[in-house]
């Protein structure tokens, strides 16, 4: 249980106070932009229907969840929980109160997330009796295999698609590039590409930066940029930027609070500056629209659209999760593209795809029981990463994990685990061990390896 003493300890440090203030500013800025700009601009998508009781309900949940996260612990789980809190829970809270959305949906999401935090904080498990203990020798084989995967998939892409065009350099034409169908890959190479873009390249880019091998890091970052030129997915464009910034930042002692604080303050600043009337093209408003609207608020809006749709239609269950040749489940959605159906019903754009994250998956697959099931599953993954950081190192594992967890804004958790990037991240957590962590155990602390080992 939280006590007054526990809460006072949370806010005792200067960095923690800055983090709390930055989150408050983020909440205020998202509320303001939603109510004064976004809802009036797109009344067919967003409703401006403020509800005071829901606003207070949302504030209560935000406070409870924030003080429940153990911000004092320097662990991968602490950072990732705070990241999900900022990227998903805060925007969902804005949509909930400002758009007068479903109480059951919002409270189910917050309970799911709170349950994950509770398990991470209070339930421990170890993996000492594993069949295969990670070692630096085996890890070199894993690294070689991952590098080979990168170059093989590039060779496959070039063979099937030729040299990339520069259409994607104009960010406003990426949708034309996607709709043109010029990029084809196939189902199973597509799985491999998602491992490479979300896990393998962030792993090597982070590792090389931490080891000060910047030329090698630049090669991996360039790879993901070339992939963006092929497929036009803006996520790939931002991954390279995020990984580089975060990898350099992770060397700082308080990087976990500083990164989140700067993220919140950055979005808040964009919201403020985008409200200033600038003659001609308002590039700041366009940037805020791309990040604050598309990445945060639209994803949050889709949570409620999914809840409403799957409250009126059959649940998905495990349908569509596994390859049909491996494990087949009958589902209502074999011939129904629910992502486009939801776009047509709630936004009047059936040609568009409405994706959203794992909080929507809870109810879409299993109803209200899904909030418990996926809350427990999410916590188990975080606990595994906390155990793995002893072998891999806090900085390297966090740099490897970030893109996967950011992807949960628009991706289902179970889909990510079954042949998706989360599966490959779990594989690394189970079987990879950095040389630095092994040297540390054999010879004590080694300053040359301090950037890669858990501090």
For each residue, the residues with C-beta under 8 A, 3 or more apart:
1:
2: 6 7 64 67 68
3: 6 7
4: 7 8
5: 8 9
6: 2 3 9 10 67
7: 2 3 4 10 11 67
8: 4 5 11 12
9: 5 6 12 72
10: 6 7 16 67 71 72
11: 7 8 16 17 20
12: 8 9 16
13: 16 17
14: 17 18
15: 18 19 254 257 258 261
16: 10 11 12 13 19 20 71 257
17: 11 13 14 20 21
18: 14 15 21 22 257 261
19: 15 16 22 23 71 257 260 261 264
20: 11 16 17 23 24 66
21: 17 18 24 25
22: 18 19 25 26 260 261 262 264 265 268
23: 19 20 26 27 62 66 86 90 260 264
24: 20 21 27 28
25: 21 22 28 29 264 265 268
26: 22 23 29 30 86 90 264 265 267 268
27: 23 24 30 31 62 90 93 94
28: 24 25 31 32 268
29: 25 26 32 33 267 268 271 272 292
30: 26 27 33 34 90 91 94 267 271 292 296 297
31: 27 28 34 35 94 97 98
32: 28 29 35 36 271 275
33: 29 30 36 37 38 271 274 275 288 292 293 297
34: 30 31 37 38 39 46 94 95 98 99 297
35: 31 32 38 39 48 50 98
36: 32 33 40 275
37: 33 34 40 41 275
38: 33 34 35 41 42 46 293 297
39: 34 35 42 43 46 47 48 98 99
40: 36 37 43 48
41: 37 38
42: 38 39 45 46
43: 39 40 46 47 48
44: 347 348
45: 42 298 301 346 347
46: 34 38 39 42 43 95 99 297 301
47: 39 43 99 100
48: 35 39 40 43 98 99
49: 98 99 100
50: 35 55 97 98 100
51: 54 55 97 100
52: 55 56
53: 56 57
54: 51 57 58 96 97 100 101 103 106
55: 50 51 52 58 59 97
56: 52 53 59 60
57: 53 54 60 61 96 97 103 106 107
58: 54 55 61 62 93 94 96 97 106
59: 55 56 62 63 93
60: 56 57 63 64
61: 57 58 64 65 89 93 106 107 110 114
62: 23 27 58 59 65 66 89 90 93
63: 59 60 66 67
64: 2 60 61 67 68 114
65: 61 62 68 69 85 89 110 113 114 117
66: 20 23 62 63 69 85
67: 2 6 7 10 63 64
68: 2 64 65 114 117 118 121
69: 65 66 78 81 82 85 117
70: 73 75 78 120 121
71: 10 16 19 78 82 257
72: 9 10
73: 70 77 78
74: 78 256 394 455
75: 70 78 79 386 389 394
76: 79 80 382 385 386 388 389 394 397 398 401
77: 73 80 81 120 382 383 385 386
78: 69 70 71 73 74 75 81 82 256
79: 75 76 82 83 256 259 260 398
80: 76 77 83 84 382 385 398 401 402 405
81: 69 77 78 84 85 116 117 120 382
82: 69 71 78 79 85 86 256 260
83: 79 80 86 87 260 402 405 406
84: 80 81 87 88 89 113 405 408
85: 65 66 69 81 82 88 89 90 113
86: 23 26 82 83 89 90 260 263 264
87: 83 84 90 91 295 296 406 409
88: 84 85 91 92 299 300 357 359 408 409
89: 61 62 65 84 85 86 92 93 109 110 113
90: 23 26 27 30 62 85 86 87 93 94 296
91: 30 87 88 94 95 296 297 299 300
92: 88 89 95 96 106 109 300 303 359
93: 27 58 59 61 62 89 90 96 97 106
94: 27 30 31 34 58 90 91 97 98 297 300
95: 34 46 91 92 98 99 101 297 300 301 303 304
96: 54 57 58 92 93 99 101 105 106 304
97: 31 50 51 54 55 57 58 93 94 100
98: 31 34 35 39 48 49 50 94 95
99: 34 39 46 47 48 49 95 96 301 304
100: 47 49 50 51 54 97
101: 54 95 96 105 106 304
102: 105 106 304 307 308
103: 54 57 106 107
104: 107 108 307 368
105: 96 101 102 108 109 303 304 307 308 363
106: 54 57 58 61 92 93 96 101 102 103 109 110 304
107: 57 61 103 104 110 111
108: 104 105 111 112 362 363 368 371
109: 89 92 105 106 112 113 303 359 362 371
110: 61 65 89 106 107 113 114
111: 107 108 114 115 371 375
112: 108 109 115 116 359 362 371 372 374 375 378
113: 65 84 85 89 109 110 116 117 359 375
114: 61 64 65 68 110 111 117 118 375
115: 111 112 118 119 371 372 375 376 379
116: 81 112 113 119 120 375 376 378 379 382
117: 65 68 69 81 113 114 120 121 379
118: 68 114 115 121 122 379
119: 115 116 122 123 375 376 379 380 383
120: 70 77 81 116 117 123 379 382 383 386
121: 68 70 117 118
122: 118 119
123: 119 120 379 383
124: 383
125: 383
126: 387
127: 130 384 387 430
128:
129:
130: 127 133 430
131:
132: 138 431
133: 130
134: 138 139 391 430 431 432 433
135: 138 139 433 438
136: 139 140 433 434 435 438
137: 140 141
138: 132 134 135 141 142 431 433
139: 134 135 136 142 143 431 432 433 434 435
140: 136 137 143 144
141: 137 138 144 145
142: 138 139 145 146 428 431 432
143: 139 140 146 147
144: 140 141 147 148
145: 141 142 148 149
146: 142 143 149 150 200 203 204
147: 143 144 150 151 204
148: 144 145 151 152
149: 145 146 152 153 192 195 196 200
150: 146 147 153 154 196 200 201 220 223
151: 147 148 154 155
152: 148 149 155 156
153: 149 150 156 157 189 192 193 196
154: 150 151 157 158 223 226
155: 151 152 158 159
156: 152 153 159 160 185 189
157: 153 154 160 161 185 193 227 230
158: 154 155 161 162 163
159: 155 156
160: 156 157 184 185
161: 157 158 164 182 183 184 230
162: 158
163: 158
164: 161 168 226 229 230
165: 168 177 182 229
166: 169 229
167: 170 173 174 176 177 229 232
168: 164 165 171 173 174 177 228 229 230 232 237
169: 166 229
170: 167 173 174
171: 168 174 234 237 290
172:
173: 167 168 170 176 177 232
174: 167 168 170 171 177 178 232 233 234
175: 178 179 232
176: 167 173 179 180
177: 165 167 168 173 174 180 182 183 231 232
178: 174 175 183 231 232 233
179: 175 176
180: 176 177
181: 184
182: 161 165 177
183: 161 177 178 230 231 232
184: 160 161 181
185: 156 157 160 189 190 193
186: 189 190
187: 190 191
188: 191 192
189: 153 156 185 186 192 193
190: 185 186 187 193 194
191: 187 188 194 195 419 420
192: 149 153 188 189 195 196
193: 153 157 185 189 190 196 197 227
194: 190 191 197 198 420 421
195: 149 191 192 198 199 200 421 423 424
196: 149 150 153 192 193 199 200 201 223 227
197: 193 194 200 201 224 227 235 236 239 403 421
198: 194 195 202 239 403 404 407 421 424 425
199: 195 196 202 203 400 403 404 421 424 425 428
200: 146 149 150 195 196 197 203 204 424
201: 150 196 197 204 205 220 221 223 224 239 243
202: 198 199 205 206 239 243 399 400 402 403
203: 146 199 200 206 207 396 399 400 428
204: 146 147 200 201 207 208 216 217 220
205: 201 202 208 209 217 220 221 240 243 244 247 399
206: 202 203 209 210 243 246 247 250 395 396 399 400
207: 203 204 210 211 396 399 452
208: 204 205 211 213 214 216 217 220
209: 205 206 212 213 214 217 244 247 248
210: 206 207 247 250 251 395 396 399 451 452
211: 207 208 451 452
212: 209
213: 208 209 216 217
214: 208 209 217 218
215: 218 219
216: 204 208 213 219 220
217: 204 205 208 209 213 214 220 221 244 247
218: 214 215 221 222
219: 215 216 222 223
220: 150 201 204 205 208 216 217 223 224
221: 201 205 217 218 224 225 240 243 244
222: 218 219 225 226
223: 150 154 196 201 219 220 226 227
224: 197 201 220 221 227 228 236 239 240
225: 221 222 228 229 236 237 240
226: 154 164 222 223 229 230
227: 157 193 196 197 223 224 230 231 236
228: 168 224 225 231 232 233 234 236 237
229: 164 165 166 167 168 169 225 226 232
230: 157 161 164 168 183 226 227
231: 177 178 183 227 228 236
232: 167 168 173 174 175 177 178 183 228 229
233: 174 178 228 236 237
234: 171 174 228 237 238 290
235: 197 238 239 407
236: 197 224 225 227 228 231 233 239 240
237: 168 171 225 228 233 234 240 241
238: 234 235 241 242
239: 197 198 201 202 224 235 236 242 243 403
240: 205 221 224 225 236 237 243 244
241: 237 238 244 245
242: 238 239 245 246 402 403 406
243: 201 202 205 206 221 239 240 246 247 399 402 403
244: 205 209 217 221 240 241 247 248
245: 241 242 248 249
246: 206 242 243 249 250 259 398 399 402
247: 205 206 209 210 217 243 244 250 395 399
248: 209 244 245 251
249: 245 246 252 255 258 259
250: 206 210 246 247 255 394 395 398 399
251: 210 248 255 395 451
252: 249 255 258
253: 455
254: 15 257 258
255: 249 250 251 252 258 259
256: 74 78 79 82 259 260
257: 15 16 18 19 71 254 260 261
258: 15 249 252 254 255 261 262
259: 79 246 249 255 256 262 263
260: 19 22 23 79 82 83 86 256 257 263 264
261: 15 18 19 22 257 258 264 265
262: 22 258 259 265 266
263: 86 259 260 266 267
264: 19 22 23 25 26 86 260 261 267 268
265: 22 25 26 261 262 268 269
266: 262 263 269 270
267: 26 29 30 263 264 270 271 288 291 292 296
268: 22 25 26 28 29 264 265 271 272
269: 265 266 272 273
270: 266 267 273 274 284 287 288 291 292
271: 29 30 32 33 267 268 274 275 288 292
272: 29 268 269 275 276
273: 269 270 276 284
274: 33 270 271 282 284 285 287 288 289
275: 32 33 36 37 271 272
276: 272 273 284
277:
278: 282 284
279:
280:
281: 286
282: 274 278 285 286
283: 286 287
284: 270 273 274 276 278 287 288
285: 274 282 288 289
286: 281 282 283 289 290
287: 270 274 283 284 290 291
288: 33 267 270 271 274 284 285 291 292 293
289: 274 285 286 292 293 294
290: 171 234 286 287 293 294 295
291: 267 270 287 288 294 295 296
292: 29 30 33 267 270 271 288 289 295 296 297
293: 33 38 288 289 290 296 297 298
294: 289 290 291 297 298 299
295: 87 290 291 292 298 299 409
296: 30 87 90 91 267 291 292 293 299 300 409
297: 30 33 34 38 46 91 94 95 292 293 294 300 301
298: 45 293 294 295 301 302
299: 88 91 294 295 296 302 303 356 357 409 410
300: 88 91 92 94 95 296 297 303 304
301: 45 46 95 99 297 298 304 305
302: 298 299 305 306 342 354 355 356 360
303: 92 95 105 109 299 300 306 307 356 357 359 360
304: 95 96 99 101 102 105 106 300 301 307 308
305: 301 302 308 309 342 345 346 347 354 356
306: 302 303 309 310 342 356 360 363 364
307: 102 104 105 303 304 310 311 360 363
308: 102 105 304 305 311 312 346
309: 305 306 312 313 338 341 342 345 346 364
310: 306 307 313 314 315 316 363 364
311: 307 308 363
312: 308 309
313: 309 310 332 338
314: 310 332
315: 310 363 364 365 366 367
316: 310 319 320 331 332 333 338 364 365
317: 329 331 365 366
318: 321 322 329 365 414
319: 316 329 330 331 332 333 334
320: 316 329 331 333 334
321: 318 329 414 415 418
322: 318 326 327 328 329 418
323: 326 327 419
324: 327 328
325:
326: 322 323
327: 322 323 324
328: 322 324
329: 317 318 319 320 321 322
330: 319 334
331: 316 317 319 320 334
332: 313 314 316 319 336
333: 316 319 320 336 337 338
334: 319 320 330 331
335:
336: 332 333 341
337: 333 340 341
338: 309 313 316 333 341 342
339: 342 343 353 354 355
340: 337 343 344 350 351 352 353 354
341: 309 336 337 338 344 345 350
342: 302 305 306 309 338 339 345 346 347 354
343: 339 340 346 347 349 350 351 352 353 354
344: 340 341 347 348 349 350
345: 305 309 341 342
346: 45 305 308 309 342 343 354
347: 44 45 305 342 343 344 352 354
348: 44 344
349: 343 344 352
350: 340 341 343 344
351: 340 343
352: 340 343 347 349
353: 339 340 343
354: 302 305 339 340 342 343 346 347
355: 302 339 410 411
356: 299 302 303 305 306 359 360 409 410
357: 88 299 303 360 361 408 409 410 411 412
358: 361 362 374 378 408 411 412 413 414 416
359: 88 92 109 112 113 303 356 362
360: 302 303 306 307 356 357 363 364 412
361: 357 358 364 365 370 374 412 413 414 415
362: 108 109 112 358 359 365 366 370 371 373 374 375
363: 105 108 306 307 310 311 315 360 366 367 368 370 371
364: 306 309 310 315 316 360 361 370
365: 315 316 317 318 361 362 370 412 414
366: 315 317 362 363 369 370 373 374
367: 315 363 370
368: 104 108 363 371
369: 366 372 373
370: 361 362 363 364 365 366 367 373 374
371: 108 109 111 112 115 362 363 368 374 375
372: 112 115 369 375 376
373: 362 366 369 370 376 377
374: 112 358 361 362 366 370 371 377 378 413 414
375: 111 112 113 114 115 116 119 362 371 372 378 379
376: 115 116 119 372 373 379 380
377: 373 374 380 381 413 414 417
378: 112 116 358 374 375 381 382 413
379: 115 116 117 118 119 120 123 375 376 382 383
380: 119 376 377 383 384
381: 377 378 384 385 417 422 426
382: 76 77 80 81 116 120 378 379 385 386
383: 77 119 120 123 124 125 379 380 386 387
384: 127 380 381 387 388 426 429 430
385: 76 77 80 381 382 388 389 397 401 429
386: 75 76 77 120 382 383 389
387: 126 127 383 384 390 429
388: 76 384 385 391 392 397 428 429 430 432
389: 75 76 385 386 392 393 394 397 398 454
390: 387 437 454
391: 134 388 432 433 434 437
392: 388 389 396 397 400 428 429 432 433 434 437
393: 389 396 397 434 436 437 451 452 453 454
394: 74 75 76 250 389 397 398 453 454 455
395: 206 210 247 250 251 398 399 451 452
396: 203 206 207 210 392 393 399 400 434 452
397: 76 385 388 389 392 393 394 400 401 429
398: 76 79 80 246 250 389 394 395 401 402
399: 202 203 205 206 207 210 243 246 247 250 395 396 402
400: 199 202 203 206 392 396 397 425 428
401: 76 80 385 397 398 404 405 425
402: 80 83 202 242 243 246 398 399 405 406
403: 197 198 199 202 239 242 243 406 407 421
404: 198 199 401 407 408 416 421 422 425
405: 80 83 84 401 402 408
406: 83 87 242 402 403 409
407: 198 235 403 404 410 411 416 421
408: 84 88 357 358 404 405 411 413 416
409: 87 88 295 296 299 356 357 406
410: 299 355 356 357 407
411: 355 357 358 407 408 415 416 420
412: 357 358 360 361 365 415 416
413: 358 361 374 377 378 408 416 417 422
414: 318 321 358 361 365 374 377 417 418
415: 321 361 411 412 418 420
416: 358 404 407 408 411 412 413 420 421 422 423
417: 377 381 413 414 420 422 423 426
418: 321 322 414 415 423
419: 191 323 423
420: 191 194 411 415 416 417 423 424
421: 194 195 197 198 199 403 404 407 416 424 425
422: 381 404 413 416 417 425 426
423: 195 416 417 418 419 420 426 427
424: 195 198 199 200 420 421 427 428
425: 198 199 400 401 404 421 422 428 429
426: 381 384 417 422 423 429 430
427: 423 424 430 431
428: 142 199 203 388 392 400 424 425 431 432
429: 384 385 387 388 392 397 425 426 432
430: 127 130 134 384 388 426 427
431: 132 134 138 139 142 427 428
432: 134 139 142 388 391 392 428 429
433: 134 135 136 138 139 391 392 437 438
434: 136 139 391 392 393 396 437 438 452 453
435: 136 139 438 439 449
436: 393 439 440 446 448 449 452 453
437: 390 391 392 393 433 434 440 441 449 452 453 454
438: 135 136 433 434 435 441 442
439: 435 436 442 443 446 449
440: 436 437 443 444 445 446 449 453
441: 437 438
442: 438 439
443: 439 440 446
444: 440
445: 440 450 453
446: 436 439 440 443 449 450 453
447: 450
448: 436
449: 435 436 437 439 440 446 452 453
450: 445 446 447 453 455
451: 210 211 251 393 395
452: 207 210 211 393 395 396 434 436 437 449
453: 393 394 434 436 437 440 445 446 449 450
454: 389 390 393 394 437
455: 74 253 394 450
